[in-house]
Amino acid sequence: MGRGWKQAFDHPIPLPRGRQLVTPEDAVKFITKLPKAWHDAPEWQAAMETLILVAESGGPTMFARIGVMRPLNRHVERVFDQVGKTIIGAAESRRGTNDRCWWRVLVRHLSAFQFALSGRPRFLMFDR
């Protein structure tokens, strides 16, 4: 079991201006100091839920860290660099479909889980 609200994250959460969130307690204090419009946003509410679950149930701190990082990076554009990477088209055509790719199944399940929590469809990797 963890130490609750004082249990440190595996890796501190970086904030603007060089600050860091080290424990769930730090993250909660940061979120409660946000403007009310931000604080009431679904992303931050989900972050608070993950922090509470981790602190009170002794879950892995990585879940809470991910929960806080998502709303922090919600406006960051994801750019994928294809330089030096090969495209494996033959392997996909041999399989027939991509349904057997573990990460596609994971994304599908996480999207369904997100939909169940929020009540509206959201795409895990491409939402803003």
Short mmCIF file of the C-alpha atoms (twelve columns), coordinates in Angstrom:
data_MODEL
# 
_entry.id   MODEL 
# 
loop_
_atom_site.group_PDB 
_atom_site.id 
_atom_site.type_symbol 
_atom_site.label_atom_id 
_atom_site.label_alt_id 
_atom_site.label_comp_id 
_atom_site.label_asym_id 
_atom_site.label_seq_id 
_atom_site.Cartn_x 
_atom_site.Cartn_y 
_atom_site.Cartn_z 
_atom_site.pdbx_PDB_model_num 
ATOM 1   C CA . MET A 1   0.000   0.000   0.000   1 
ATOM 2   C CA . GLY A 2   1.083   3.526   -0.682  1 
ATOM 3   C CA . ARG A 3   1.278   6.383   1.748   1 
ATOM 4   C CA . GLY A 4   -1.886  8.085   0.491   1 
ATOM 5   C CA . TRP A 5   -1.663  11.757  -0.389  1 
ATOM 6   C CA . LYS A 6   2.059   11.960  0.480   1 
ATOM 7   C CA . GLN A 7   3.112   9.123   -1.848  1 
ATOM 8   C CA . ALA A 8   5.439   10.520  -4.537  1 
ATOM 9   C CA . PHE A 9   4.730   10.052  -8.240  1 
ATOM 10  C CA . ASP A 10  7.155   7.798   -10.127 1 
ATOM 11  C CA . HIS A 11  8.239   10.868  -12.093 1 
ATOM 12  C CA . PRO A 12  7.355   14.430  -11.032 1 
ATOM 13  C CA . ILE A 13  4.849   16.263  -13.231 1 
ATOM 14  C CA . PRO A 14  6.531   19.292  -14.850 1 
ATOM 15  C CA . LEU A 15  4.648   22.584  -14.805 1 
ATOM 16  C CA . PRO A 16  5.327   25.879  -16.569 1 
ATOM 17  C CA . ARG A 17  8.045   28.079  -15.091 1 
ATOM 18  C CA . GLY A 18  10.044  25.107  -13.796 1 
ATOM 19  C CA . ARG A 19  7.667   24.026  -11.041 1 
ATOM 20  C CA . GLN A 20  6.848   20.361  -10.404 1 
ATOM 21  C CA . LEU A 21  4.069   18.342  -8.829  1 
ATOM 22  C CA . VAL A 22  5.685   15.615  -6.729  1 
ATOM 23  C CA . THR A 23  2.758   14.100  -4.780  1 
ATOM 24  C CA . PRO A 24  -1.007  13.741  -5.304  1 
ATOM 25  C CA . GLU A 25  -1.419  16.345  -2.576  1 
ATOM 26  C CA . ASP A 26  0.604   18.843  -4.660  1 
ATOM 27  C CA . ALA A 27  -1.558  18.035  -7.692  1 
ATOM 28  C CA . VAL A 28  -4.801  18.590  -5.777  1 
ATOM 29  C CA . LYS A 29  -3.569  21.940  -4.460  1 
ATOM 30  C CA . PHE A 30  -2.594  22.936  -8.014  1 
ATOM 31  C CA . ILE A 31  -5.993  21.934  -9.444  1 
ATOM 32  C CA . THR A 32  -7.953  23.726  -6.703  1 
ATOM 33  C CA . LYS A 33  -6.043  26.945  -7.440  1 
ATOM 34  C CA . LEU A 34  -7.079  26.875  -11.109 1 
ATOM 35  C CA . PRO A 35  -9.769  29.310  -12.305 1 
ATOM 36  C CA . LYS A 36  -13.285 27.957  -11.760 1 
ATOM 37  C CA . ALA A 37  -13.948 27.527  -15.496 1 
ATOM 38  C CA . TRP A 38  -10.877 25.290  -15.802 1 
ATOM 39  C CA . HIS A 39  -11.478 23.543  -12.491 1 
ATOM 40  C CA . ASP A 40  -14.997 22.523  -13.566 1 
ATOM 41  C CA . ALA A 41  -13.856 21.173  -16.955 1 
ATOM 42  C CA . PRO A 42  -14.402 17.405  -17.413 1 
ATOM 43  C CA . GLU A 43  -10.668 16.797  -17.951 1 
ATOM 44  C CA . TRP A 44  -9.759  18.292  -14.576 1 
ATOM 45  C CA . GLN A 45  -12.663 16.544  -12.837 1 
ATOM 46  C CA . ALA A 46  -11.386 13.212  -14.195 1 
ATOM 47  C CA . ALA A 47  -7.893  14.120  -12.958 1 
ATOM 48  C CA . MET A 48  -9.287  14.779  -9.471  1 
ATOM 49  C CA . GLU A 49  -11.082 11.419  -9.521  1 
ATOM 50  C CA . THR A 50  -7.902  9.560   -10.412 1 
ATOM 51  C CA . LEU A 51  -5.983  11.403  -7.685  1 
ATOM 52  C CA . ILE A 52  -8.600  10.487  -5.093  1 
ATOM 53  C CA . LEU A 53  -8.707  6.841   -6.199  1 
ATOM 54  C CA . VAL A 54  -4.927  6.507   -6.080  1 
ATOM 55  C CA . ALA A 55  -4.537  8.278   -2.747  1 
ATOM 56  C CA . GLU A 56  -7.377  6.574   -0.917  1 
ATOM 57  C CA . SER A 57  -7.268  3.111   -2.523  1 
ATOM 58  C CA . GLY A 58  -3.492  2.802   -2.751  1 
ATOM 59  C CA . GLY A 59  -3.465  2.384   -6.527  1 
ATOM 60  C CA . PRO A 60  -0.444  2.968   -8.760  1 
ATOM 61  C CA . THR A 61  0.620   6.607   -8.853  1 
ATOM 62  C CA . MET A 62  1.207   6.333   -12.613 1 
ATOM 63  C CA . PHE A 63  -2.586  6.388   -13.123 1 
ATOM 64  C CA . ALA A 64  -2.891  9.662   -11.229 1 
ATOM 65  C CA . ARG A 65  0.093   11.091  -13.101 1 
ATOM 66  C CA . ILE A 66  -1.516  10.248  -16.455 1 
ATOM 67  C CA . GLY A 67  -4.813  11.694  -15.225 1 
ATOM 68  C CA . VAL A 68  -3.134  15.038  -14.470 1 
ATOM 69  C CA . MET A 69  -0.897  15.094  -17.567 1 
ATOM 70  C CA . ARG A 70  -3.838  14.746  -19.997 1 
ATOM 71  C CA . PRO A 71  -5.549  18.058  -19.141 1 
ATOM 72  C CA . LEU A 72  -2.179  19.789  -18.781 1 
ATOM 73  C CA . ASN A 73  -1.299  18.815  -22.365 1 
ATOM 74  C CA . ARG A 74  -4.767  19.108  -23.909 1 
ATOM 75  C CA . HIS A 75  -3.741  21.959  -26.222 1 
ATOM 76  C CA . VAL A 76  -0.388  20.477  -27.242 1 
ATOM 77  C CA . GLU A 77  -0.341  19.385  -30.854 1 
ATOM 78  C CA . ARG A 78  0.976   15.869  -31.319 1 
ATOM 79  C CA . VAL A 79  3.496   15.722  -34.146 1 
ATOM 80  C CA . PHE A 80  4.781   12.412  -35.416 1 
ATOM 81  C CA . ASP A 81  8.129   12.354  -37.188 1 
ATOM 82  C CA . GLN A 82  8.339   9.774   -39.987 1 
ATOM 83  C CA . VAL A 83  12.010  10.423  -40.790 1 
ATOM 84  C CA . GLY A 84  14.001  7.197   -40.721 1 
ATOM 85  C CA . LYS A 85  10.965  4.987   -40.107 1 
ATOM 86  C CA . THR A 86  9.926   2.254   -42.481 1 
ATOM 87  C CA . ILE A 87  6.344   1.486   -43.392 1 
ATOM 88  C CA . ILE A 88  5.467   -2.154  -43.009 1 
ATOM 89  C CA . GLY A 89  2.611   -2.605  -45.442 1 
ATOM 90  C CA . ALA A 90  3.348   -6.211  -46.304 1 
ATOM 91  C CA . ALA A 91  2.966   -7.399  -42.715 1 
ATOM 92  C CA . GLU A 92  -0.435  -5.755  -42.410 1 
ATOM 93  C CA . SER A 93  -1.664  -7.230  -45.671 1 
ATOM 94  C CA . ARG A 94  -0.537  -10.712 -44.598 1 
ATOM 95  C CA . ARG A 95  -2.651  -10.431 -41.466 1 
ATOM 96  C CA . GLY A 96  -5.661  -9.232  -43.364 1 
ATOM 97  C CA . THR A 97  -6.896  -6.831  -40.678 1 
ATOM 98  C CA . ASN A 98  -5.308  -4.823  -37.948 1 
ATOM 99  C CA . ASP A 99  -7.697  -6.145  -35.293 1 
ATOM 100 C CA . ARG A 100 -4.975  -8.335  -33.849 1 
ATOM 101 C CA . CYS A 101 -2.662  -5.400  -33.078 1 
ATOM 102 C CA . TRP A 102 -2.560  -5.132  -29.300 1 
ATOM 103 C CA . TRP A 103 -2.420  -1.329  -29.307 1 
ATOM 104 C CA . ARG A 104 -5.471  -0.971  -31.586 1 
ATOM 105 C CA . VAL A 105 -7.469  -3.201  -29.251 1 
ATOM 106 C CA . LEU A 106 -6.228  -1.160  -26.276 1 
ATOM 107 C CA . VAL A 107 -7.203  2.140   -27.909 1 
ATOM 108 C CA . ARG A 108 -10.647 0.762   -28.770 1 
ATOM 109 C CA . HIS A 109 -11.235 -0.382  -25.169 1 
ATOM 110 C CA . LEU A 110 -9.920  2.853   -23.649 1 
ATOM 111 C CA . SER A 111 -12.121 4.901   -25.975 1 
ATOM 112 C CA . ALA A 112 -15.137 2.864   -24.907 1 
ATOM 113 C CA . PHE A 113 -14.170 3.371   -21.252 1 
ATOM 114 C CA . GLN A 114 -13.812 7.121   -21.814 1 
ATOM 115 C CA . PHE A 115 -17.215 7.200   -23.492 1 
ATOM 116 C CA . ALA A 116 -18.772 5.384   -20.544 1 
ATOM 117 C CA . LEU A 117 -17.282 7.911   -18.104 1 
ATOM 118 C CA . SER A 118 -18.058 11.075  -20.028 1 
ATOM 119 C CA . GLY A 119 -21.313 10.074  -21.712 1 
ATOM 120 C CA . ARG A 120 -20.126 11.315  -25.088 1 
ATOM 121 C CA . PRO A 121 -17.758 9.832   -27.677 1 
ATOM 122 C CA . ARG A 122 -14.155 10.971  -27.554 1 
ATOM 123 C CA . PHE A 123 -11.258 9.593   -29.453 1 
ATOM 124 C CA . LEU A 124 -8.362  8.758   -27.166 1 
ATOM 125 C CA . MET A 125 -5.424  9.887   -29.243 1 
ATOM 126 C CA . PHE A 126 -6.978  12.672  -31.284 1 
ATOM 127 C CA . ASP A 127 -9.306  14.633  -28.998 1 
ATOM 128 C CA . ARG A 128 -8.744  18.267  -28.131 1 
# 
